[in-house]
Amino acid sequence: MTVGKKNLGETKLRKHRRTSDPMKEFDRMPKLLREWLTGAALPWAPKSVCRAYNKALRQTGDPGLALRQLEKLQQQKLSVDQKF
């Protein structure tokens, strides 16, 4: 690792600055969503995961289907990152 370089991973996706405490946000998430996030392939922010999950939950009405939509979204983001 180069001196002065931060641990941002090997991704071309946009990076965002945090304006809140991600650990508190993580602790407030439903257990099902926290478990999904701990195994996620991308470094999701708890706030963005909650937003995407809640949108999927409104659309499907089913927590399991909402998690599958999150997984699908993650795969789309990974495929975009692979193209760069």
N, CA, C and O atoms as CSV, one atom per row, in Angstrom:
chain,resi,resn,atom,element,x,y,z
A,1,MET,N,N,0.848,-1.183,0.000
A,1,MET,CA,C,0.000,0.000,0.000
A,1,MET,C,C,0.886,1.235,0.000
A,1,MET,O,O,1.888,1.284,0.714
A,2,THR,N,N,0.530,2.211,-0.779
A,2,THR,CA,C,1.277,3.446,-0.882
A,2,THR,C,C,1.032,4.301,0.353
A,2,THR,O,O,-0.080,4.346,0.879
A,3,VAL,N,N,2.084,4.978,0.809
A,3,VAL,CA,C,1.960,5.858,1.967
A,3,VAL,C,C,1.014,7.002,1.643
A,3,VAL,O,O,1.104,7.593,0.568
A,4,GLY,N,N,0.102,7.322,2.566
A,4,GLY,CA,C,-0.839,8.409,2.371
A,4,GLY,C,C,-2.120,7.996,1.655
A,4,GLY,O,O,-3.060,8.785,1.567
A,5,LYS,N,N,-2.166,6.786,1.150
A,5,LYS,CA,C,-3.350,6.294,0.462
A,5,LYS,C,C,-4.305,5.681,1.493
A,5,LYS,O,O,-3.878,4.924,2.365
A,6,LYS,N,N,-5.580,6.007,1.391
A,6,LYS,CA,C,-6.561,5.481,2.331
A,6,LYS,C,C,-7.137,4.169,1.833
A,6,LYS,O,O,-7.045,3.843,0.649
A,7,ASN,N,N,-7.727,3.427,2.743
A,7,ASN,CA,C,-8.316,2.143,2.411
A,7,ASN,C,C,-9.681,2.345,1.773
A,7,ASN,O,O,-10.700,2.224,2.453
A,8,LEU,N,N,-9.722,2.645,0.503
A,8,LEU,CA,C,-10.968,2.862,-0.223
A,8,LEU,C,C,-11.320,1.689,-1.117
A,8,LEU,O,O,-12.357,1.705,-1.781
A,9,GLY,N,N,-10.475,0.674,-1.145
A,9,GLY,CA,C,-10.755,-0.481,-1.978
A,9,GLY,C,C,-10.412,-0.221,-3.438
A,9,GLY,O,O,-9.916,0.846,-3.797
A,10,GLU,N,N,-10.681,-1.203,-4.255
A,10,GLU,CA,C,-10.390,-1.128,-5.682
A,10,GLU,C,C,-11.691,-0.934,-6.448
A,10,GLU,O,O,-12.152,-1.857,-7.121
A,11,THR,N,N,-12.280,0.230,-6.360
A,11,THR,CA,C,-13.538,0.484,-7.041
A,11,THR,C,C,-13.506,1.828,-7.743
A,11,THR,O,O,-12.815,2.756,-7.321
A,12,LYS,N,N,-14.256,1.911,-8.808
A,12,LYS,CA,C,-14.363,3.162,-9.557
A,12,LYS,C,C,-15.657,3.899,-9.198
A,12,LYS,O,O,-15.915,4.986,-9.714
A,13,LEU,N,N,-16.474,3.307,-8.310
A,13,LEU,CA,C,-17.731,3.937,-7.919
A,13,LEU,C,C,-17.468,5.201,-7.116
A,13,LEU,O,O,-16.428,5.334,-6.470
A,14,ARG,N,N,-18.426,6.133,-7.163
A,14,ARG,CA,C,-18.276,7.399,-6.444
A,14,ARG,C,C,-18.126,7.171,-4.949
A,14,ARG,O,O,-18.672,6.219,-4.391
A,15,LYS,N,N,-17.381,8.055,-4.317
A,15,LYS,CA,C,-17.203,8.006,-2.873
A,15,LYS,C,C,-17.964,9.177,-2.256
A,15,LYS,O,O,-18.071,10.244,-2.860
A,16,HIS,N,N,-18.487,8.969,-1.059
A,16,HIS,CA,C,-19.282,10.004,-0.398
A,16,HIS,C,C,-18.737,10.281,0.998
A,16,HIS,O,O,-18.206,9.388,1.658
A,17,ARG,N,N,-18.873,11.508,1.432
A,17,ARG,CA,C,-18.510,11.862,2.800
A,17,ARG,C,C,-19.698,11.585,3.710
A,17,ARG,O,O,-20.852,11.742,3.310
A,18,ARG,N,N,-19.403,11.172,4.934
A,18,ARG,CA,C,-20.463,10.889,5.902
A,18,ARG,C,C,-20.843,12.153,6.658
A,18,ARG,O,O,-19.985,12.964,7.006
A,19,THR,N,N,-22.131,12.311,6.908
A,19,THR,CA,C,-22.607,13.447,7.693
A,19,THR,C,C,-23.251,12.986,8.992
A,19,THR,O,O,-23.705,13.807,9.789
A,20,SER,N,N,-23.290,11.660,9.209
A,20,SER,CA,C,-23.892,11.128,10.426
A,20,SER,C,C,-23.034,9.976,10.942
A,20,SER,O,O,-22.008,9.645,10.348
A,21,ASP,N,N,-23.457,9.370,12.048
A,21,ASP,CA,C,-22.723,8.265,12.649
A,21,ASP,C,C,-23.213,6.941,12.070
A,21,ASP,O,O,-24.308,6.494,12.412
A,22,PRO,N,N,-22.426,6.305,11.201
A,22,PRO,CA,C,-22.880,5.079,10.553
A,22,PRO,C,C,-23.097,3.927,11.538
A,22,PRO,O,O,-23.927,3.054,11.285
A,23,MET,N,N,-22.373,3.912,12.642
A,23,MET,CA,C,-22.569,2.832,13.618
A,23,MET,C,C,-23.931,2.939,14.297
A,23,MET,O,O,-24.593,1.925,14.518
A,24,LYS,N,N,-24.350,4.149,14.626
A,24,LYS,CA,C,-25.676,4.331,15.221
A,24,LYS,C,C,-26.760,3.956,14.218
A,24,LYS,O,O,-27.761,3.336,14.577
A,25,GLU,N,N,-26.556,4.337,12.956
A,25,GLU,CA,C,-27.509,3.984,11.909
A,25,GLU,C,C,-27.581,2.468,11.739
A,25,GLU,O,O,-28.664,1.907,11.572
A,26,PHE,N,N,-26.426,1.814,11.783
A,26,PHE,CA,C,-26.375,0.351,11.661
A,26,PHE,C,C,-27.141,-0.300,12.808
A,26,PHE,O,O,-27.916,-1.232,12.590
A,27,ASP,N,N,-26.928,0.185,14.021
A,27,ASP,CA,C,-27.596,-0.386,15.197
A,27,ASP,C,C,-29.109,-0.224,15.150
A,27,ASP,O,O,-29.829,-1.036,15.732
A,28,ARG,N,N,-29.602,0.800,14.475
A,28,ARG,CA,C,-31.048,1.039,14.381
A,28,ARG,C,C,-31.717,0.214,13.281
A,28,ARG,O,O,-32.945,0.159,13.214
A,29,MET,N,N,-30.928,-0.423,12.425
A,29,MET,CA,C,-31.481,-1.205,11.321
A,29,MET,C,C,-32.124,-2.484,11.846
A,29,MET,O,O,-31.721,-2.995,12.891
A,30,PRO,N,N,-33.122,-3.007,11.129
A,30,PRO,CA,C,-33.694,-4.307,11.499
A,30,PRO,C,C,-32.622,-5.401,11.421
A,30,PRO,O,O,-31.704,-5.324,10.605
A,31,LYS,N,N,-32.749,-6.406,12.268
A,31,LYS,CA,C,-31.751,-7.476,12.324
A,31,LYS,C,C,-31.540,-8.129,10.962
A,31,LYS,O,O,-30.403,-8.392,10.570
A,32,LEU,N,N,-32.605,-8.385,10.254
A,32,LEU,CA,C,-32.529,-8.999,8.935
A,32,LEU,C,C,-31.643,-8.194,7.987
A,32,LEU,O,O,-30.839,-8.755,7.242
A,33,LEU,N,N,-31.799,-6.896,8.026
A,33,LEU,CA,C,-31.026,-6.013,7.157
A,33,LEU,C,C,-29.572,-5.904,7.627
A,33,LEU,O,O,-28.662,-5.835,6.801
A,34,ARG,N,N,-29.345,-5.887,8.939
A,34,ARG,CA,C,-27.963,-5.869,9.471
A,34,ARG,C,C,-27.210,-7.119,9.040
A,34,ARG,O,O,-26.039,-7.051,8.667
A,35,GLU,N,N,-27.888,-8.259,9.094
A,35,GLU,CA,C,-27.242,-9.514,8.682
A,35,GLU,C,C,-26.893,-9.486,7.202
A,35,GLU,O,O,-25.826,-9.955,6.805
A,36,TRP,N,N,-27.789,-8.938,6.381
A,36,TRP,CA,C,-27.499,-8.844,4.957
A,36,TRP,C,C,-26.294,-7.935,4.717
A,36,TRP,O,O,-25.412,-8.252,3.918
A,37,LEU,N,N,-26.270,-6.822,5.409
A,37,LEU,CA,C,-25.205,-5.844,5.216
A,37,LEU,C,C,-23.840,-6.387,5.626
A,37,LEU,O,O,-22.835,-6.049,5.001
A,38,THR,N,N,-23.784,-7.222,6.665
A,38,THR,CA,C,-22.492,-7.765,7.087
A,38,THR,C,C,-21.882,-8.683,6.033
A,38,THR,O,O,-20.665,-8.865,6.008
A,39,GLY,N,N,-22.706,-9.262,5.166
A,39,GLY,CA,C,-22.188,-10.124,4.112
A,39,GLY,C,C,-22.169,-9.477,2.741
A,39,GLY,O,O,-21.868,-10.142,1.750
A,40,ALA,N,N,-22.485,-8.196,2.666
A,40,ALA,CA,C,-22.547,-7.508,1.374
A,40,ALA,C,C,-21.167,-7.405,0.726
A,40,ALA,O,O,-20.149,-7.290,1.408
A,41,ALA,N,N,-21.157,-7.449,-0.581
A,41,ALA,CA,C,-19.905,-7.372,-1.340
A,41,ALA,C,C,-19.401,-5.939,-1.483
A,41,ALA,O,O,-18.204,-5.717,-1.668
A,42,LEU,N,N,-20.305,-4.970,-1.398
A,42,LEU,CA,C,-19.924,-3.561,-1.531
A,42,LEU,C,C,-19.949,-2.873,-0.163
A,42,LEU,O,O,-20.651,-3.322,0.743
A,43,PRO,N,N,-19.197,-1.804,-0.015
A,43,PRO,CA,C,-19.188,-1.065,1.261
A,43,PRO,C,C,-20.382,-0.120,1.374
A,43,PRO,O,O,-20.222,1.099,1.319
A,44,TRP,N,N,-21.560,-0.678,1.530
A,44,TRP,CA,C,-22.791,0.107,1.629
A,44,TRP,C,C,-22.784,0.956,2.889
A,44,TRP,O,O,-22.290,0.527,3.932
A,45,ALA,N,N,-23.327,2.147,2.793
A,45,ALA,CA,C,-23.595,2.970,3.966
A,45,ALA,C,C,-24.943,2.524,4.526
A,45,ALA,O,O,-25.868,2.265,3.757
A,46,PRO,N,N,-25.071,2.430,5.840
A,46,PRO,CA,C,-26.342,2.004,6.425
A,46,PRO,C,C,-27.532,2.830,5.940
A,46,PRO,O,O,-28.617,2.291,5.722
A,47,LYS,N,N,-27.333,4.113,5.774
A,47,LYS,CA,C,-28.425,4.987,5.328
A,47,LYS,C,C,-28.896,4.606,3.924
A,47,LYS,O,O,-30.100,4.550,3.676
A,48,SER,N,N,-27.976,4.347,3.012
A,48,SER,CA,C,-28.361,4.010,1.646
A,48,SER,C,C,-28.982,2.620,1.569
A,48,SER,O,O,-29.889,2.393,0.768
A,49,VAL,N,N,-28.503,1.682,2.396
A,49,VAL,CA,C,-29.103,0.351,2.434
A,49,VAL,C,C,-30.547,0.445,2.928
A,49,VAL,O,O,-31.449,-0.174,2.364
A,50,CYS,N,N,-30.751,1.222,3.982
A,50,CYS,CA,C,-32.105,1.388,4.514
A,50,CYS,C,C,-33.032,2.009,3.475
A,50,CYS,O,O,-34.177,1.584,3.320
A,51,ARG,N,N,-32.538,3.004,2.774
A,51,ARG,CA,C,-33.343,3.665,1.746
A,51,ARG,C,C,-33.733,2.678,0.642
A,51,ARG,O,O,-34.899,2.614,0.251
A,52,ALA,N,N,-32.769,1.915,0.145
A,52,ALA,CA,C,-33.039,0.947,-0.921
A,52,ALA,C,C,-33.949,-0.181,-0.426
A,52,ALA,O,O,-34.847,-0.621,-1.145
A,53,TYR,N,N,-33.713,-0.642,0.800
A,53,TYR,CA,C,-34.533,-1.718,1.361
A,53,TYR,C,C,-35.974,-1.256,1.566
A,53,TYR,O,O,-36.912,-1.967,1.207
A,54,ASN,N,N,-36.149,-0.076,2.137
A,54,ASN,CA,C,-37.501,0.435,2.367
A,54,ASN,C,C,-38.265,0.630,1.058
A,54,ASN,O,O,-39.467,0.375,0.994
A,55,LYS,N,N,-37.573,1.078,0.028
A,55,LYS,CA,C,-38.207,1.234,-1.286
A,55,LYS,C,C,-38.640,-0.130,-1.826
A,55,LYS,O,O,-39.757,-0.291,-2.318
A,56,ALA,N,N,-37.737,-1.107,-1.724
A,56,ALA,CA,C,-38.059,-2.452,-2.199
A,56,ALA,C,C,-39.183,-3.067,-1.369
A,56,ALA,O,O,-40.038,-3.769,-1.909
A,57,LEU,N,N,-39.187,-2.811,-0.076
A,57,LEU,CA,C,-40.227,-3.346,0.798
A,57,LEU,C,C,-41.587,-2.738,0.466
A,57,LEU,O,O,-42.603,-3.433,0.492
A,58,ARG,N,N,-41.608,-1.443,0.153
A,58,ARG,CA,C,-42.861,-0.804,-0.262
A,58,ARG,C,C,-43.380,-1.416,-1.561
A,58,ARG,O,O,-44.585,-1.599,-1.730
A,59,GLN,N,N,-42.472,-1.726,-2.465
A,59,GLN,CA,C,-42.870,-2.275,-3.762
A,59,GLN,C,C,-43.347,-3.720,-3.652
A,59,GLN,O,O,-44.317,-4.106,-4.304
A,60,THR,N,N,-42.668,-4.519,-2.830
A,60,THR,CA,C,-42.969,-5.951,-2.772
A,60,THR,C,C,-43.886,-6.328,-1.615
A,60,THR,O,O,-44.685,-7.256,-1.731
A,61,GLY,N,N,-43.772,-5.612,-0.503
A,61,GLY,CA,C,-44.537,-5.966,0.686
A,61,GLY,C,C,-43.989,-7.182,1.415
A,61,GLY,O,O,-44.601,-7.655,2.372
A,62,ASP,N,N,-42.850,-7.692,0.979
A,62,ASP,CA,C,-42.267,-8.900,1.560
A,62,ASP,C,C,-40.792,-8.662,1.881
A,62,ASP,O,O,-40.028,-8.309,0.983
A,63,PRO,N,N,-40.365,-8.846,3.147
A,63,PRO,CA,C,-38.957,-8.614,3.508
A,63,PRO,C,C,-37.972,-9.485,2.727
A,63,PRO,O,O,-36.892,-9.017,2.363
A,64,GLY,N,N,-38.326,-10.730,2.468
A,64,GLY,CA,C,-37.435,-11.614,1.712
A,64,GLY,C,C,-37.246,-11.154,0.277
A,64,GLY,O,O,-36.134,-11.164,-0.251
A,65,LEU,N,N,-38.347,-10.750,-0.349
A,65,LEU,CA,C,-38.255,-10.236,-1.715
A,65,LEU,C,C,-37.490,-8.917,-1.759
A,65,LEU,O,O,-36.760,-8.642,-2.711
A,66,ALA,N,N,-37.664,-8.108,-0.720
A,66,ALA,CA,C,-36.935,-6.830,-0.657
A,66,ALA,C,C,-35.436,-7.079,-0.572
A,66,ALA,O,O,-34.653,-6.372,-1.205
A,67,LEU,N,N,-35.031,-8.083,0.208
A,67,LEU,CA,C,-33.603,-8.420,0.293
A,67,LEU,C,C,-33.079,-8.939,-1.052
A,67,LEU,O,O,-31.944,-8.652,-1.433
A,68,ARG,N,N,-33.898,-9.692,-1.754
A,68,ARG,CA,C,-33.481,-10.166,-3.090
A,68,ARG,C,C,-33.301,-9.005,-4.052
A,68,ARG,O,O,-32.404,-9.022,-4.895
A,69,GLN,N,N,-34.156,-7.995,-3.924
A,69,GLN,CA,C,-33.989,-6.806,-4.772
A,69,GLN,C,C,-32.702,-6.061,-4.414
A,69,GLN,O,O,-32.030,-5.521,-5.292
A,70,LEU,N,N,-32.357,-6.032,-3.109
A,70,LEU,CA,C,-31.085,-5.416,-2.703
A,70,LEU,C,C,-29.915,-6.171,-3.322
A,70,LEU,O,O,-28.963,-5.566,-3.814
A,71,GLU,N,N,-29.996,-7.487,-3.291
A,71,GLU,CA,C,-28.931,-8.298,-3.872
A,71,GLU,C,C,-28.814,-8.033,-5.376
A,71,GLU,O,O,-27.710,-7.947,-5.913
A,72,LYS,N,N,-29.942,-7.907,-6.037
A,72,LYS,CA,C,-29.958,-7.608,-7.474
A,72,LYS,C,C,-29.328,-6.232,-7.744
A,72,LYS,O,O,-28.543,-6.074,-8.679
A,73,LEU,N,N,-29.676,-5.253,-6.925
A,73,LEU,CA,C,-29.099,-3.916,-7.053
A,73,LEU,C,C,-27.589,-3.959,-6.852
A,73,LEU,O,O,-26.837,-3.320,-7.588
A,74,GLN,N,N,-27.155,-4.713,-5.859
A,74,GLN,CA,C,-25.718,-4.844,-5.607
A,74,GLN,C,C,-25.014,-5.479,-6.799
A,74,GLN,O,O,-23.933,-5.034,-7.185
A,75,GLN,N,N,-25.609,-6.506,-7.383
A,75,GLN,CA,C,-25.007,-7.154,-8.548
A,75,GLN,C,C,-24.915,-6.190,-9.732
A,75,GLN,O,O,-23.939,-6.213,-10.482
A,76,GLN,N,N,-25.935,-5.342,-9.895
A,76,GLN,CA,C,-25.886,-4.333,-10.961
A,76,GLN,C,C,-24.729,-3.373,-10.735
A,76,GLN,O,O,-24.003,-3.042,-11.673
A,77,LYS,N,N,-24.552,-2.923,-9.493
A,77,LYS,CA,C,-23.455,-2.015,-9.182
A,77,LYS,C,C,-22.105,-2.679,-9.381
A,77,LYS,O,O,-21.161,-2.038,-9.841
A,78,LEU,N,N,-22.003,-3.955,-9.039
A,78,LEU,CA,C,-20.760,-4.676,-9.247
A,78,LEU,C,C,-20.450,-4.838,-10.733
A,78,LEU,O,O,-19.293,-4.745,-11.144
A,79,SER,N,N,-21.471,-5.079,-11.528
A,79,SER,CA,C,-21.233,-5.233,-12.968
A,79,SER,C,C,-20.808,-3.907,-13.597
A,79,SER,O,O,-20.006,-3.905,-14.532
A,80,VAL,N,N,-21.326,-2.781,-13.106
A,80,VAL,CA,C,-20.909,-1.463,-13.589
A,80,VAL,C,C,-19.437,-1.250,-13.238
A,80,VAL,O,O,-18.667,-0.745,-14.056
A,81,ASP,N,N,-19.048,-1.635,-12.024
A,81,ASP,CA,C,-17.665,-1.476,-11.565
A,81,ASP,C,C,-16.710,-2.352,-12.386
A,81,ASP,O,O,-15.566,-1.963,-12.617
A,82,GLN,N,N,-17.166,-3.522,-12.824
A,82,GLN,CA,C,-16.325,-4.437,-13.617
A,82,GLN,C,C,-16.014,-3.867,-14.994
A,82,GLN,O,O,-14.983,-4.198,-15.580
A,83,LYS,N,N,-16.887,-3.017,-15.519
A,83,LYS,CA,C,-16.694,-2.480,-16.862
A,83,LYS,C,C,-15.566,-1.456,-16.927
A,83,LYS,O,O,-15.041,-1.192,-18.009
A,84,PHE,N,N,-15.184,-0.876,-15.796
A,84,PHE,CA,C,-14.133,0.151,-15.790
A,84,PHE,C,C,-12.767,-0.444,-15.735
A,84,PHE,O,O,-11.776,0.286,-15.723
